Amino acid sequence: MSAGSNRTNLGTAMHGAEFVLVNGVIFETGYLRVPDGDTVADDIVLEARNGSSEIEFTREELDGAEHVGEGVYRLKSGALLRFFSSATIH
């Protein structure tokens, strides 16, 4: 699978996501921008919060994310991400 195809799949997973699971911890998305041709490596594409903890990811950090199954993506850093909306929480 090409990097472009992985980015498309990650973009589909990110689209409209209200939450992101990062290494087993649920964060509520505050800002989410699906990377596209107008984003550059250091653009923030995801900001999320869990209580007083905040995380952010740049396009560069999400580039090359590997789909490892069941909607889970592994970043180059080793972090595991899964995007979802409240409709998918049971």
N, C-alpha and C positions, 0 to 999 in steps of 0.2 A: 504494500500500500504506500502510495507516495505521501510526502509531507503535506502537499496541498490537500490531498484527500483526507488525511488525519485532521488537518485544520478545519476542513468543512464539517467533518463529523463532530469535532469539538465545538465548533460554532453552533451547530444544530443543538447539541446538548446544552450549551450556555443560553441559547435564545429563550428569553422569558423566565429564566430560572429565578426563583425567589430565595433559594437556599443553595449552599454548596457544602458538601461534606469534605473536609480536609483532614486526611489522616485520622478519620474516625470522629472528628469534632464537627458539629453542625454550626454553620455561620449563616446569618441572614444577609443576603446581598443588599448593599446600599447603592452601589454603582456597578453597572455591568455593560460592557461594550464588546460585542462580538468583533474580534479582530478582522479587519478587511484591508483592502488595498490602500486605504488612507491612514492606517495606523502604522506607526514606526516602532522600532524595538523598545524604546524606553517609555512609550505611552502606557499609562495605567489602564488596564482593561477590566479589572475586577477589584472592588473594595467590598469587604464584608465584615460583619461584627457578630461577636458572641459575648454578650454582657459588656465588660470593659475591654475585652480583647478585640483588636482590629487586625485584619490582614489585608494585603494588597498584592496583586500580581501584575507584572508588565506583560506586554505582548511577547517580549523575548523569553520570559519565563514559561509562557504557554506554548510557544512555538516548539514543534517537535514532540508534543505530548503524544504518548503512545496509548492507544485504546487497549486495555487489558481484559475487557469483558464486563458485561452487565452495567454499562454506562460509566465505568471507572476508567480514568485516565491517569497515567504515570508521567509526571514531569521529569525533565532532565535532572532536577534536584533530588528526585526520588519521592517527592510528595505525591500522594494519591488524592485525586479530586473526583467528585461526582456531583453533578448539578441536578436539581429537581425543584418542583413547585409544590405548594401546599396540597394540591390535588393528589400528589403521589405519596404523601405521608399517611401511613395507616396506623 
